[in-house]
Amino acid sequence: MSKKWHLTDRTKMLLKLELAITLPAVALMAFNIWNLKHIQRDQAIEAAIQRDFNYILKIAEKKALAKLPIWLSLSVDSIRNRKMAR
């Protein structure tokens, strides 16, 4: 004799709530995985980002050095020159 499943209203509601929560979560995870796999930057774009970053970094460094006292900025320049000579 096979036993038939009798779902109560409470069980049906719980199953619907589980689906309502898990399906969007699974869809979001699948989309994120797909998106991460398909995002590839071109080398030219990467070089432009690196160039812009270095430019902004130099500007920030000049502004920071302008705020330093003269004797301290001279010592920073001498340290930088020693690093570049290596």
N, C-alpha and C positions, 0 to 999 in steps of 0.2 A: 504494500500500500504506500503510495507516495504522499508525502505531507505537503500540502499547499501552503504557501506563505500568505499570511493574512496581515497586511500592513494597517496599522491603526492610523488615525489622523495625526497623532503626535509623531509617529515614526515618519510619516510622509512629510510633515513639516520640517523635521530635523534633517531629512535627506535633501530637501529643497534648500534649506539654509546652508548646508555643507556645500552643495553645488554652487550656490550664490557666492560663497566666499572663495572656494578653491578655484573655480573656473577663471575668474578675472586674475587671480594671483598667478596661476599657471600661464595664462596668456601674456601677462606682463613680463614674467620671467623669460618666456620664449622670445618675445619681442626684444628684450634687452640683450639676450644672447645673440640673436640674429643681427642686431644693430652693432654690437661690439665686433662681431666677425667681419662685418662689411665696412667698418670705418677704417679707411686707409688713407693716410695723408700722402700727398705727392711730395717728392723731395724738394721741389721748388717752394712749396708752401712751408715746409719745415725749415728751409734755409731762410725764408723771409721772416718767419717767427723768431728764429735764433738771432738774426741781424737786428730786428726791432728790440728784442730783449737786451742785447748788448748795448745798443744805443741808449736805451732808457737807463740801464745800469751805469753807463758812463756819466750821464747827466746827473743822476742821483749822487754818484761819487764826487763829482765836481762841486755840487751844492753842499755836500757834507764837509768836504775839505775847506770850502770857503768859510764855514762857520768855526773851524778850528783855529786856535791861536797860531801865530806864525811859527814859533819854535817847535810846536807839535807837528805842524804840517811839513816842516822841513825834515823831521825825523821819519815821517811816513813816506815822503818821497825817497829818502835814502834807502829805506827798507825795500821799497818797490823796485828801485833801480838795482839793488843787489839780487833780488829774485829774478829780474829780467836778464841779468848778466849770466846767470847759471844756465 
